[in-house]
Amino acid sequence: MSDSTPAAPVVLDVWCELQCPDCHHALTDVHALRARYGDRLDVRLRHFPLEKHKHAYAAAQAAEEAAEQGKDWPYIEAVLARTDELSRTGEPLLIEVARELGLDAEEFDTALIDGRHMLMVDADQAEGKAIGVTGTPTYVIGGETLDGSRNQDGLRERIEEIADRLFAEQA
């Protein structure tokens, strides 16, 4: 009988906002990291809606509703693929994406009206501010904060270096 238990996944927090074009571009890195590490890397979206994007806060709440309905990442990726459209049309796009993914669009509409996910979004944003997040995307892995809001060049490689080090320490 072995005492070894599987190592806990390394956590990568991605501070993001769903109206941010840079966050849309960051998905390429997220996909590559998932392909490389699989379930060993737990990629968590953390909400950081920026005031300059007037629909970002509603989009963050909608993403939480999508998570409750079991399709968080498909919803996040679908909204990020349409940041320009979100800027133009706002909340109707959030409901439309839910419908396209087979989610309960009426429940999305109700969630946006009753604000049931506001505390989660506010908590994420407060935590982000507390650790120094100022823009999106920002990555946190192994206690290191990597700001991609101005330039994302080399960030995936840096995340891989940190992840590889953390995995080696677990071995």
N, C-alpha and C positions, 0 to 999 in steps of 0.2 A: 504494500500500500504506500502510496506516495503522499508526502506532505505538501507537495508543490501545488499551488493554486495559480491559475492563469494570472498574468500580470494585468493590473488595471490599465485601461487605455490611457494614453496621454491625451490631455484635453487641450484643444485649440479653440479659444474663444475668438470669434470674429465679430467685432463691434461694427455694426452695419446699419444703414438706413435704406429703405426700399425705394426711395426716389433718387438715389445717388448713382449717377452713371459710373463712377469709379468702382462702386461696389458690384455693379454688373460686370465690369471687366475683371474684378477679383475672382469671379466664379471660375474662371479658367484655372487659376491656381488652386482653388478649393477642389475642383474635379481632379486635378493632377495629384494633389495630396491624398485624396481618398483612394485613387487608383493605386498609389504607391503603398499606402499603409493599411488600407481596408479598415476593419473594425478595431485595429490597434490604436487608431487616432479618432477621438471623439470630437467632431467639429460641431461647435455650438454657436448658433447665431445669437448675438446679444444686441438688443435694440439701442440705437443711439440716434433718434430722429433729430435732424438739424432744423433750426428755426427758418433757415432760408428756403426750405422745401415745405410748402404749406400742406401737402398731403402725406408727409412722411409719418406723422404721428398716427393717423388713421390706418396707414398701411401696416405699421407695427402692430396695432391692435388686431387687424385682420389676420396677420401672420400667426398671432397667438390663437385666434379662432381656428385657423387651418390646422394648427398643432393639435388642438382639442379634437378636431375631426379626423386626425391621423394622416394629414398630408402637409406637414410643415415645409419640408424642403422643396417638394414639387411646387407648392404655392409661392414660396420665396423666390424660386428661380423664375417662375412664370411672370411674377410682378417685376422682378429686376430686368427681365428681357424687354419690358415695356415702360421704362422710366420716362421716356418722352411723352408717351400717351398718358401716363399717370399725371404728369405735370399739367397736361391740357384738360383732362376729363375728371380727375379726382376719384371720389368714392365710387361712382358708377363702374369704373374699371375694376375696382377691388371686388365688387359683387360679380361682375362678368367673369373674372378669372376663377372665382369660386365655382360658378356655374359650369364653366368649361372643364374644370377638374372633377366634376361630379359631386361637389360638396353641397351642403345645404345652404343655398344662397340666402334664403329668408333668415336663417339663423345668423349669417354674417351681418345682414342688415340690422337685425335686432342687437347683435353684439356691438356694432358701431354706434347705435343709438343709446344703449344702456351703459356703455363704457365698462363692461365687466372685465376687460383686460387692461384697463388703464394702470392699475397698480403694478402689474408685471412690467409694463413698458417703463413706468416711472422708476421702478426699482433698478432695472437694467441701466437706465440713463444715469441715475444717481451713482451707482457703482462705477460706471464708466468715468464719470467726472471725478470721483474720488481717487481713481488710479491714474488719472491724467489723460484720459482720452479727450481729444479736442476735435477730431474729425474722423471721417470714415473713408475707407475701411481701416480699422486698427486691429492688429492681431495681438493676442496675449497667449504665450506658451512658455511653460517652465519658469514662470515669474518674470519673463522678459516681454516688454511691450514694443511692438514694431508698428510704427505709424506709416500707413500706406496712403494717407489722404493727400499727400503732395506728390509722392513718387512711389511706384510699386516695383521699380526695377530692383531685382536681386532679393526681394522679400521671400519668394517661395524657397529659394536656395537657403536663405538664413533660417527659415522655419524648418526645413529639412535637416539642417545641421543641428539645431536644437532638439528636434524630435529624435534624430539618430542618437544623440548623446543621452537623452532621457531613456530611450529603449535600452541602450548599452548599460546604463546604470541599473536597470531593472533585472538584467540578465544575471 
